[in-house]
């Protein structure tokens, strides 16, 4: 089933969580999200609030408890894995399984939705791969083994693999979790550039809140009591960001657009 709208991702009364024969654990409900092309969206919230669960549900890794998800106007339930992989790519934080893959081979995996059954790369596949290497400045790493890379280099290569997949949507779960501050900022700036220059819709779950507040076009805020989405400046002005953390230790400074240590 298709629904005609201008949004690349849309949810309707979405409920997320886990269901078993014994009970249903609802993490968040009645989520109504709309997002267009060319936006960098940051998903913020405390540890354990359900950010990864939301991303897994949006990417069909786990089923929704209720409601609907639309990707490029098509109901997620109607999309098979191949169709979905041509619309959406996913970058996870989990360590890669041990293998002897080179960086070139790792990025080539992004072309799997398009290659023939023997996995032979066409000129078109190579074109997208080369563009991905150029966009992430990783071409010089092509012949290295992926396990030889630093954490920062590997994160760029995983983004290159997602770019080689040539999807309009890229979803990243904690992409800077293992990076130092320099590589964290570098990764955010790269993702912002990809969203704007290549019209990608990029969704990141992150704990780098102050960086997200500087660079994100839109925010998704998850708290125990509610989910709020909207333009970054709007959510700052409406005091939604202030409510992200209930703590005497930190407070939000609207002028700086940052959380700071509260005065003792």
Buried (B, 14 or more C-beta within 10 A) or exposed (E): EEEEEEBBBBBBEBBBBEBEEEEEEBBBBEBEBBBBBBBBBBBBBBEEBBBBBBBBBBBBEBEBBBBBBBBBBBBBEEBEEEBBBBBBBBBBBEEEEEEEBBBBEBBBEBBEBBBEEEEEBEEEBEEBBBBBBEBBEBBEBBEBBBEEBEEBBBBBBBBBBBBBBBBBBBBBBBBBBBBEEEBBBBBBEBBBEBBBEEEBBBBBBBBBBEBBBBBBBBBBBBBEEEBBBBBBEEBBEEEBBBBBBEEEEBBBEEEEBBBEEEEE
